[in-house]
Amino acid sequence: MLSSIAQTPDPKDDQEKLLTLVKEVQAQQSQIVANQTKIDAKLADLAETLRVARIFSSRSR
């Protein structure tokens, strides 16, 4: 009887581990969103730089 009790995982411990993992995933998702925002801003800046470069390039011809 004692061996079966010792092998049964503690549901409270499992719940805490799951909660920790969920918080980790949420933190990762918010970091991904922040990184995507930075990427989008850099792409917009690059597109604007290319647009201006094309304008100056067409004027110099």
Buried (B, 14 or more C-beta within 10 A) or exposed (E): EEEEEEEEEEEEEEEEEEEEEEEEEEEEEEEEEEEEEEEEEEEEEEEEEEEEEEEEEEEEE
